[in-house]
């Protein structure tokens, strides 16, 4: 593979970093005469290695539209920053029905929460079957159908999502089983024991700091996603930082 081919294989953030070094004049030693700069060559930059990625943990419940938007933001961040998202499950049903004992919730919302057990149980079953790496693709398959396609009441969502990811259809049986509930609760508590019970989902952990949010709409794209990540990472490192918030004045947009 040529040097140029190597660069093209890098993720976008690595190519951008190399370009920034060139523009700033940070050239490594090379053969003389390259690009009119004695002793320097842009081509030599091509041998540099991409920066090491940091891991961000992201807790989601598949039914939450706000978590879905934030999760798609994280996928954008991965394209422009050296970041890898590690997907983990939490349960809005467990949070609202058990930890909060259904306090202050309408009958309609209580019924919705009782049905919210099904998708997260299937995610837990899938993770046990194929490993935690399957959570990202399965979340995408389920979330696209629930949110982008608006098929929240369609019983075919789960079978289709399992088939898309290459998982056995039998995993759908976990929807009405409590077999994986302790696994779900353990993952849930890892996030909420750190962030507290007065929040929901999404919950993310950046550089050891666990926070609720960001709650955003529409999905930031490209470098806008990267800048938001930079800001969120910065404020979470401030000791005693707890909250930035304003009243939501629009519905979630999945564009």
C-alpha positions as protocol buffer text, in pm:
chain_id: "A"
residue {
  index: 1
  type: UNK
  ca { x: 0 y: 0 z: 0 }
}
residue {
  index: 2
  type: UNK
  ca { x: 135 y: 344 z: -92 }
}
residue {
  index: 3
  type: UNK
  ca { x: 161 y: 629 z: 160 }
}
residue {
  index: 4
  type: UNK
  ca { x: -133 y: 803 z: -3 }
}
residue {
  index: 5
  type: UNK
  ca { x: -342 y: 486 z: 20 }
}
residue {
  index: 6
  type: UNK
  ca { x: -250 y: 457 z: 387 }
}
residue {
  index: 7
  type: UNK
  ca { x: -375 y: 808 z: 457 }
}
residue {
  index: 8
  type: UNK
  ca { x: -699 y: 744 z: 272 }
}
residue {
  index: 9
  type: UNK
  ca { x: -757 y: 443 z: 498 }
}
residue {
  index: 10
  type: UNK
  ca { x: -734 y: 657 z: 809 }
}
residue {
  index: 11
  type: UNK
  ca { x: -1056 y: 775 z: 979 }
}
residue {
  index: 12
  type: UNK
  ca { x: -1149 y: 1138 z: 902 }
}
residue {
  index: 13
  type: UNK
  ca { x: -1020 y: 1275 z: 1233 }
}
residue {
  index: 14
  type: UNK
  ca { x: -672 y: 1135 z: 1163 }
}
residue {
  index: 15
  type: UNK
  ca { x: -659 y: 1283 z: 814 }
}
residue {
  index: 16
  type: UNK
  ca { x: -773 y: 1617 z: 955 }
}
residue {
  index: 17
  type: UNK
  ca { x: -504 y: 1606 z: 1222 }
}
residue {
  index: 18
  type: UNK
  ca { x: -233 y: 1540 z: 964 }
}
residue {
  index: 19
  type: UNK
  ca { x: -361 y: 1823 z: 746 }
}
residue {
  index: 20
  type: UNK
  ca { x: -361 y: 2059 z: 1043 }
}
residue {
  index: 21
  type: UNK
  ca { x: 1 y: 1976 z: 1113 }
}
residue {
  index: 22
  type: UNK
  ca { x: 92 y: 2053 z: 755 }
}
residue {
  index: 23
  type: UNK
  ca { x: -88 y: 2389 z: 762 }
}
residue {
  index: 24
  type: UNK
  ca { x: 79 y: 2479 z: 1090 }
}
residue {
  index: 25
  type: UNK
  ca { x: 422 y: 2404 z: 943 }
}
residue {
  index: 26
  type: UNK
  ca { x: 491 y: 2103 z: 1166 }
}
residue {
  index: 27
  type: UNK
  ca { x: 667 y: 1889 z: 909 }
}
residue {
  index: 28
  type: UNK
  ca { x: 880 y: 1591 z: 1006 }
}
residue {
  index: 29
  type: UNK
  ca { x: 1235 y: 1563 z: 865 }
}
residue {
  index: 30
  type: UNK
  ca { x: 1237 y: 1431 z: 509 }
}
residue {
  index: 31
  type: UNK
  ca { x: 1425 y: 1443 z: 187 }
}
residue {
  index: 32
  type: UNK
  ca { x: 1521 y: 1793 z: 71 }
}
residue {
  index: 33
  type: UNK
  ca { x: 1318 y: 1989 z: -173 }
}
residue {
  index: 34
  type: UNK
  ca { x: 969 y: 1862 z: -87 }
}
residue {
  index: 35
  type: UNK
  ca { x: 700 y: 2120 z: -168 }
}
residue {
  index: 36
  type: UNK
  ca { x: 953 y: 2401 z: -183 }
}
residue {
  index: 37
  type: UNK
  ca { x: 1041 y: 2373 z: 189 }
}
residue {
  index: 38
  type: UNK
  ca { x: 1407 y: 2272 z: 228 }
}
residue {
  index: 39
  type: UNK
  ca { x: 1444 y: 1948 z: 420 }
}
residue {
  index: 40
  type: UNK
  ca { x: 1068 y: 1905 z: 464 }
}
residue {
  index: 41
  type: UNK
  ca { x: 799 y: 1715 z: 282 }
}
residue {
  index: 42
  type: UNK
  ca { x: 422 y: 1688 z: 313 }
}
residue {
  index: 43
  type: UNK
  ca { x: 454 y: 1330 z: 189 }
}
residue {
  index: 44
  type: UNK
  ca { x: 647 y: 1241 z: 502 }
}
residue {
  index: 45
  type: UNK
  ca { x: 340 y: 1328 z: 711 }
}
residue {
  index: 46
  type: UNK
  ca { x: 163 y: 1037 z: 548 }
}
residue {
  index: 47
  type: UNK
  ca { x: 371 y: 790 z: 749 }
}
residue {
  index: 48
  type: UNK
  ca { x: 235 y: 924 z: 1081 }
}
residue {
  index: 49
  type: UNK
  ca { x: -7 y: 704 z: 1274 }
}
residue {
  index: 50
  type: UNK
  ca { x: -361 y: 807 z: 1373 }
}
residue {
  index: 51
  type: UNK
  ca { x: -402 y: 930 z: 1729 }
}
residue {
  index: 52
  type: UNK
  ca { x: -509 y: 673 z: 1988 }
}
residue {
  index: 53
  type: UNK
  ca { x: -884 y: 672 z: 2044 }
}
residue {
  index: 54
  type: UNK
  ca { x: -1039 y: 738 z: 2383 }
}
residue {
  index: 55
  type: UNK
  ca { x: -1342 y: 539 z: 2493 }
}
residue {
  index: 56
  type: UNK
  ca { x: -1669 y: 702 z: 2595 }
}
residue {
  index: 57
  type: UNK
  ca { x: -1931 y: 488 z: 2769 }
}
residue {
  index: 58
  type: UNK
  ca { x: -2289 y: 554 z: 2661 }
}
residue {
  index: 59
  type: UNK
  ca { x: -2593 y: 416 z: 2847 }
}
residue {
  index: 60
  type: UNK
  ca { x: -2914 y: 397 z: 2648 }
}
residue {
  index: 61
  type: UNK
  ca { x: -3265 y: 265 z: 2657 }
}
residue {
  index: 62
  type: UNK
  ca { x: -3378 y: 187 z: 2300 }
}
residue {
  index: 63
  type: UNK
  ca { x: -3719 y: 350 z: 2347 }
}
residue {
  index: 64
  type: UNK
  ca { x: -3593 y: 699 z: 2440 }
}
residue {
  index: 65
  type: UNK
  ca { x: -3596 y: 942 z: 2145 }
}
residue {
  index: 66
  type: UNK
  ca { x: -3360 y: 1188 z: 2315 }
}
residue {
  index: 67
  type: UNK
  ca { x: -3102 y: 918 z: 2384 }
}
residue {
  index: 68
  type: UNK
  ca { x: -3135 y: 814 z: 2020 }
}
residue {
  index: 69
  type: UNK
  ca { x: -3046 y: 1161 z: 1897 }
}
residue {
  index: 70
  type: UNK
  ca { x: -2748 y: 1183 z: 2135 }
}
residue {
  index: 71
  type: UNK
  ca { x: -2631 y: 840 z: 2023 }
}
residue {
  index: 72
  type: UNK
  ca { x: -2633 y: 951 z: 1659 }
}
residue {
  index: 73
  type: UNK
  ca { x: -2432 y: 1255 z: 1766 }
}
residue {
  index: 74
  type: UNK
  ca { x: -2171 y: 1023 z: 1916 }
}
residue {
  index: 75
  type: UNK
  ca { x: -2143 y: 842 z: 1582 }
}
residue {
  index: 76
  type: UNK
  ca { x: -2073 y: 1179 z: 1422 }
}
residue {
  index: 77
  type: UNK
  ca { x: -1814 y: 1255 z: 1691 }
}
residue {
  index: 78
  type: UNK
  ca { x: -1635 y: 930 z: 1607 }
}
residue {
  index: 79
  type: UNK
  ca { x: -1577 y: 1062 z: 1255 }
}
residue {
  index: 80
  type: UNK
  ca { x: -1406 y: 1385 z: 1361 }
}
residue {
  index: 81
  type: UNK
  ca { x: -1245 y: 1308 z: 1697 }
}
residue {
  index: 82
  type: UNK
  ca { x: -1032 y: 1013 z: 1818 }
}
residue {
  index: 83
  type: UNK
  ca { x: -1327 y: 868 z: 2011 }
}
residue {
  index: 84
  type: UNK
  ca { x: -1478 y: 520 z: 2036 }
}
residue {
  index: 85
  type: UNK
  ca { x: -1825 y: 472 z: 2186 }
}
residue {
  index: 86
  type: UNK
  ca { x: -1882 y: 177 z: 2417 }
}
residue {
  index: 87
  type: UNK
  ca { x: -2255 y: 103 z: 2426 }
}
residue {
  index: 88
  type: UNK
  ca { x: -2420 y: 0 z: 2752 }
}
residue {
  index: 89
  type: UNK
  ca { x: -2779 y: -55 z: 2857 }
}
residue {
  index: 90
  type: UNK
  ca { x: -2999 y: 109 z: 3118 }
}
residue {
  index: 91
  type: UNK
  ca { x: -3371 y: 75 z: 3173 }
}
residue {
  index: 92
  type: UNK
  ca { x: -3625 y: 356 z: 3188 }
}
residue {
  index: 93
  type: UNK
  ca { x: -3878 y: 99 z: 3310 }
}
residue {
  index: 94
  type: UNK
  ca { x: -3656 y: 6 z: 3605 }
}
residue {
  index: 95
  type: UNK
  ca { x: -3578 y: 372 z: 3676 }
}
residue {
  index: 96
  type: UNK
  ca { x: -3940 y: 490 z: 3669 }
}
residue {
  index: 97
  type: UNK
  ca { x: -4134 y: 189 z: 3792 }
}
residue {
  index: 98
  type: UNK
  ca { x: -3895 y: 49 z: 4052 }
}
residue {
  index: 99
  type: UNK
  ca { x: -3650 y: 316 z: 4161 }
}
residue {
  index: 100
  type: UNK
  ca { x: -3909 y: 596 z: 4148 }
}
residue {
  index: 101
  type: UNK
  ca { x: -4202 y: 359 z: 4223 }
}
residue {
  index: 102
  type: UNK
  ca { x: -4410 y: 517 z: 3947 }
}
residue {
  index: 103
  type: UNK
  ca { x: -4449 y: 836 z: 4149 }
}
residue {
  index: 104
  type: UNK
  ca { x: -4617 y: 1121 z: 3961 }
}
residue {
  index: 105
  type: UNK
  ca { x: -4658 y: 927 z: 3637 }
}
residue {
  index: 106
  type: UNK
  ca { x: -4980 y: 917 z: 3438 }
}
residue {
  index: 107
  type: UNK
  ca { x: -5155 y: 588 z: 3364 }
}
residue {
  index: 108
  type: UNK
  ca { x: -5054 y: 622 z: 3001 }
}
residue {
  index: 109
  type: UNK
  ca { x: -4689 y: 668 z: 3088 }
}
residue {
  index: 110
  type: UNK
  ca { x: -4694 y: 382 z: 3338 }
}
residue {
  index: 111
  type: UNK
  ca { x: -4830 y: 154 z: 3068 }
}
residue {
  index: 112
  type: UNK
  ca { x: -4566 y: 277 z: 2823 }
}
residue {
  index: 113
  type: UNK
  ca { x: -4293 y: 205 z: 3077 }
}
residue {
  index: 114
  type: UNK
  ca { x: -4420 y: -147 z: 3135 }
}
residue {
  index: 115
  type: UNK
  ca { x: -4378 y: -211 z: 2763 }
}
residue {
  index: 116
  type: UNK
  ca { x: -4031 y: -52 z: 2765 }
}
residue {
  index: 117
  type: UNK
  ca { x: -3886 y: -363 z: 2933 }
}
residue {
  index: 118
  type: UNK
  ca { x: -3906 y: -561 z: 2609 }
}
residue {
  index: 119
  type: UNK
  ca { x: -3644 y: -388 z: 2386 }
}
residue {
  index: 120
  type: UNK
  ca { x: -3381 y: -353 z: 2659 }
}
residue {
  index: 121
  type: UNK
  ca { x: -3426 y: -717 z: 2762 }
}
residue {
  index: 122
  type: UNK
  ca { x: -3363 y: -820 z: 2404 }
}
residue {
  index: 123
  type: UNK
  ca { x: -3049 y: -605 z: 2397 }
}
residue {
  index: 124
  type: UNK
  ca { x: -2929 y: -777 z: 2714 }
}
residue {
  index: 125
  type: UNK
  ca { x: -2998 y: -1120 z: 2566 }
}
residue {
  index: 126
  type: UNK
  ca { x: -2811 y: -1025 z: 2249 }
}
residue {
  index: 127
  type: UNK
  ca { x: -2510 y: -905 z: 2447 }
}
residue {
  index: 128
  type: UNK
  ca { x: -2495 y: -1233 z: 2634 }
}
residue {
  index: 129
  type: UNK
  ca { x: -2533 y: -1429 z: 2311 }
}
residue {
  index: 130
  type: UNK
  ca { x: -2281 y: -1242 z: 2094 }
}
residue {
  index: 131
  type: UNK
  ca { x: -2085 y: -1016 z: 2328 }
}
residue {
  index: 132
  type: UNK
  ca { x: -2129 y: -646 z: 2415 }
}
residue {
  index: 133
  type: UNK
  ca { x: -1998 y: -536 z: 2074 }
}
residue {
  index: 134
  type: UNK
  ca { x: -2336 y: -629 z: 1925 }
}
residue {
  index: 135
  type: UNK
  ca { x: -2515 y: -360 z: 2125 }
}
residue {
  index: 136
  type: UNK
  ca { x: -2418 y: -76 z: 1890 }
}
residue {
  index: 137
  type: UNK
  ca { x: -2543 y: -241 z: 1569 }
}
residue {
  index: 138
  type: UNK
  ca { x: -2855 y: -375 z: 1739 }
}
residue {
  index: 139
  type: UNK
  ca { x: -2935 y: -37 z: 1893 }
}
residue {
  index: 140
  type: UNK
  ca { x: -2904 y: 119 z: 1548 }
}
residue {
  index: 141
  type: UNK
  ca { x: -3131 y: -144 z: 1394 }
}
residue {
  index: 142
  type: UNK
  ca { x: -3399 y: -108 z: 1662 }
}
residue {
  index: 143
  type: UNK
  ca { x: -3371 y: 270 z: 1698 }
}
residue {
  index: 144
  type: UNK
  ca { x: -3394 y: 339 z: 1326 }
}
residue {
  index: 145
  type: UNK
  ca { x: -3724 y: 156 z: 1316 }
}
residue {
  index: 146
  type: UNK
  ca { x: -3866 y: 300 z: 1638 }
}
residue {
  index: 147
  type: UNK
  ca { x: -3763 y: 660 z: 1587 }
}
residue {
  index: 148
  type: UNK
  ca { x: -3673 y: 744 z: 1227 }
}
residue {
  index: 149
  type: UNK
  ca { x: -3945 y: 522 z: 1083 }
}
residue {
  index: 150
  type: UNK
  ca { x: -4194 y: 590 z: 1362 }
}
residue {
  index: 151
  type: UNK
  ca { x: -4285 y: 223 z: 1407 }
}
residue {
  index: 152
  type: UNK
  ca { x: -4317 y: 227 z: 1786 }
}
residue {
  index: 153
  type: UNK
  ca { x: -4621 y: -2 z: 1789 }
}
residue {
  index: 154
  type: UNK
  ca { x: -4508 y: -237 z: 1511 }
}
residue {
  index: 155
  type: UNK
  ca { x: -4445 y: -594 z: 1637 }
}
residue {
  index: 156
  type: UNK
  ca { x: -4214 y: -658 z: 1340 }
}
residue {
  index: 157
  type: UNK
  ca { x: -3952 y: -410 z: 1464 }
}
residue {
  index: 158
  type: UNK
  ca { x: -3769 y: -658 z: 1686 }
}
residue {
  index: 159
  type: UNK
  ca { x: -3766 y: -955 z: 1445 }
}
residue {
  index: 160
  type: UNK
  ca { x: -3644 y: -729 z: 1164 }
}
residue {
  index: 161
  type: UNK
  ca { x: -3372 y: -573 z: 1380 }
}
residue {
  index: 162
  type: UNK
  ca { x: -3245 y: -912 z: 1499 }
}
residue {
  index: 163
  type: UNK
  ca { x: -3234 y: -1039 z: 1141 }
}
residue {
  index: 164
  type: UNK
  ca { x: -3050 y: -728 z: 1021 }
}
residue {
  index: 165
  type: UNK
  ca { x: -2773 y: -780 z: 1278 }
}
residue {
  index: 166
  type: UNK
  ca { x: -2755 y: -1154 z: 1212 }
}
residue {
  index: 167
  type: UNK
  ca { x: -2891 y: -1261 z: 1549 }
}
residue {
  index: 168
  type: UNK
  ca { x: -3126 y: -1556 z: 1600 }
}
residue {
  index: 169
  type: UNK
  ca { x: -3497 y: -1480 z: 1600 }
}
residue {
  index: 170
  type: UNK
  ca { x: -3530 y: -1676 z: 1924 }
}
residue {
  index: 171
  type: UNK
  ca { x: -3375 y: -1385 z: 2115 }
}
residue {
  index: 172
  type: UNK
  ca { x: -3711 y: -1206 z: 2080 }
}
residue {
  index: 173
  type: UNK
  ca { x: -3840 y: -1440 z: 2351 }
}
residue {
  index: 174
  type: UNK
  ca { x: -3636 y: -1241 z: 2604 }
}
residue {
  index: 175
  type: UNK
  ca { x: -3894 y: -960 z: 2575 }
}
residue {
  index: 176
  type: UNK
  ca { x: -4128 y: -1135 z: 2818 }
}
residue {
  index: 177
  type: UNK
  ca { x: -3864 y: -1303 z: 3035 }
}
residue {
  index: 178
  type: UNK
  ca { x: -3696 y: -1179 z: 3352 }
}
residue {
  index: 179
  type: UNK
  ca { x: -3388 y: -1391 z: 3282 }
}
residue {
  index: 180
  type: UNK
  ca { x: -3170 y: -1091 z: 3194 }
}
residue {
  index: 181
  type: UNK
  ca { x: -3314 y: -837 z: 3437 }
}
residue {
  index: 182
  type: UNK
  ca { x: -3028 y: -864 z: 3685 }
}
residue {
  index: 183
  type: UNK
  ca { x: -2781 y: -805 z: 3402 }
}
residue {
  index: 184
  type: UNK
  ca { x: -2978 y: -496 z: 3299 }
}
residue {
  index: 185
  type: UNK
  ca { x: -2991 y: -366 z: 3656 }
}
residue {
  index: 186
  type: UNK
  ca { x: -2617 y: -414 z: 3705 }
}
residue {
  index: 187
  type: UNK
  ca { x: -2542 y: -209 z: 3394 }
}
residue {
  index: 188
  type: UNK
  ca { x: -2804 y: 47 z: 3493 }
}
residue {
  index: 189
  type: UNK
  ca { x: -2660 y: 90 z: 3843 }
}
residue {
  index: 190
  type: UNK
  ca { x: -2309 y: 142 z: 3706 }
}
residue {
  index: 191
  type: UNK
  ca { x: -2437 y: 463 z: 3549 }
}
residue {
  index: 192
  type: UNK
  ca { x: -2703 y: 581 z: 3793 }
}
residue {
  index: 193
  type: UNK
  ca { x: -2512 y: 512 z: 4111 }
}
residue {
  index: 194
  type: UNK
  ca { x: -2265 y: 766 z: 3975 }
}
residue {
  index: 195
  type: UNK
  ca { x: -2497 y: 1021 z: 3816 }
}
residue {
  index: 196
  type: UNK
  ca { x: -2798 y: 1008 z: 4053 }
}
residue {
  index: 197
  type: UNK
  ca { x: -3167 y: 932 z: 4015 }
}
residue {
  index: 198
  type: UNK
  ca { x: -3296 y: 1278 z: 3921 }
}
residue {
  index: 199
  type: UNK
  ca { x: -3202 y: 1226 z: 3556 }
}
residue {
  index: 200
  type: UNK
  ca { x: -3289 y: 988 z: 3273 }
}
residue {
  index: 201
  type: UNK
  ca { x: -3115 y: 881 z: 2957 }
}
residue {
  index: 202
  type: UNK
  ca { x: -2876 y: 935 z: 2786 }
}
residue {
  index: 203
  type: UNK
  ca { x: -2596 y: 899 z: 3039 }
}
residue {
  index: 204
  type: UNK
  ca { x: -2237 y: 919 z: 2920 }
}
residue {
  index: 205
  type: UNK
  ca { x: -1899 y: 881 z: 3086 }
}
residue {
  index: 206
  type: UNK
  ca { x: -1618 y: 1094 z: 2944 }
}
residue {
  index: 207
  type: UNK
  ca { x: -1269 y: 1063 z: 3092 }
}
residue {
  index: 208
  type: UNK
  ca { x: -1407 y: 908 z: 3408 }
}
residue {
  index: 209
  type: UNK
  ca { x: -1681 y: 1168 z: 3459 }
}
residue {
  index: 210
  type: UNK
  ca { x: -2041 y: 1042 z: 3436 }
}
residue {
  index: 211
  type: UNK
  ca { x: -2314 y: 1287 z: 3336 }
}
residue {
  index: 212
  type: UNK
  ca { x: -2669 y: 1300 z: 3203 }
}
residue {
  index: 213
  type: UNK
  ca { x: -2695 y: 1434 z: 2849 }
}
residue {
  index: 214
  type: UNK
  ca { x: -2635 y: 1620 z: 2635 }
}
residue {
  index: 215
  type: UNK
  ca { x: -3001 y: 1650 z: 2535 }
}
residue {
  index: 216
  type: UNK
  ca { x: -2997 y: 1799 z: 2186 }
}
residue {
  index: 217
  type: UNK
  ca { x: -3195 y: 1828 z: 1865 }
}
residue {
  index: 218
  type: UNK
  ca { x: -3138 y: 1804 z: 1575 }
}
residue {
  index: 219
  type: UNK
  ca { x: -2828 y: 1585 z: 1550 }
}
residue {
  index: 220
  type: UNK
  ca { x: -2507 y: 1791 z: 1525 }
}
residue {
  index: 221
  type: UNK
  ca { x: -2311 y: 1686 z: 1219 }
}
residue {
  index: 222
  type: UNK
  ca { x: -1945 y: 1695 z: 1120 }
}
residue {
  index: 223
  type: UNK
  ca { x: -1721 y: 1942 z: 1297 }
}
residue {
  index: 224
  type: UNK
  ca { x: -2021 y: 2085 z: 1486 }
}
residue {
  index: 225
  type: UNK
  ca { x: -2050 y: 1745 z: 1654 }
}
residue {
  index: 226
  type: UNK
  ca { x: -1681 y: 1755 z: 1738 }
}
residue {
  index: 227
  type: UNK
  ca { x: -1699 y: 2102 z: 1891 }
}
residue {
  index: 228
  type: UNK
  ca { x: -1993 y: 2001 z: 2109 }
}
residue {
  index: 229
  type: UNK
  ca { x: -1799 y: 1697 z: 2229 }
}
residue {
  index: 230
  type: UNK
  ca { x: -1500 y: 1918 z: 2310 }
}
residue {
  index: 231
  type: UNK
  ca { x: -1721 y: 2144 z: 2520 }
}
residue {
  index: 232
  type: UNK
  ca { x: -1898 y: 1862 z: 2702 }
}
residue {
  index: 233
  type: UNK
  ca { x: -1566 y: 1693 z: 2778 }
}
residue {
  index: 234
  type: UNK
  ca { x: -1429 y: 2024 z: 2908 }
}
residue {
  index: 235
  type: UNK
  ca { x: -1711 y: 2106 z: 3149 }
}
residue {
  index: 236
  type: UNK
  ca { x: -1727 y: 1754 z: 3288 }
}
residue {
  index: 237
  type: UNK
  ca { x: -1366 y: 1788 z: 3402 }
}
residue {
  index: 238
  type: UNK
  ca { x: -1454 y: 2084 z: 3628 }
}
residue {
  index: 239
  type: UNK
  ca { x: -1478 y: 1964 z: 3987 }
}
residue {
  index: 240
  type: UNK
  ca { x: -1827 y: 2021 z: 4122 }
}
residue {
  index: 241
  type: UNK
  ca { x: -1987 y: 2076 z: 3779 }
}
residue {
  index: 242
  type: UNK
  ca { x: -2347 y: 1957 z: 3792 }
}
residue {
  index: 243
  type: UNK
  ca { x: -2582 y: 2115 z: 3543 }
}
residue {
  index: 244
  type: UNK
  ca { x: -2646 y: 2326 z: 3236 }
}
residue {
  index: 245
  type: UNK
  ca { x: -3010 y: 2331 z: 3132 }
}
residue {
  index: 246
  type: UNK
  ca { x: -3290 y: 2520 z: 2964 }
}
residue {
  index: 247
  type: UNK
  ca { x: -3654 y: 2428 z: 2899 }
}
residue {
  index: 248
  type: UNK
  ca { x: -3703 y: 2221 z: 2583 }
}
residue {
  index: 249
  type: UNK
  ca { x: -3909 y: 2414 z: 2331 }
}
residue {
  index: 250
  type: UNK
  ca { x: -3915 y: 2165 z: 2043 }
}
residue {
  index: 251
  type: UNK
  ca { x: -3979 y: 1801 z: 1975 }
}
residue {
  index: 252
  type: UNK
  ca { x: -3695 y: 1559 z: 1895 }
}
residue {
  index: 253
  type: UNK
  ca { x: -3583 y: 1570 z: 1534 }
}
residue {
  index: 254
  type: UNK
  ca { x: -3408 y: 1267 z: 1387 }
}
residue {
  index: 255
  type: UNK
  ca { x: -3271 y: 1440 z: 1077 }
}
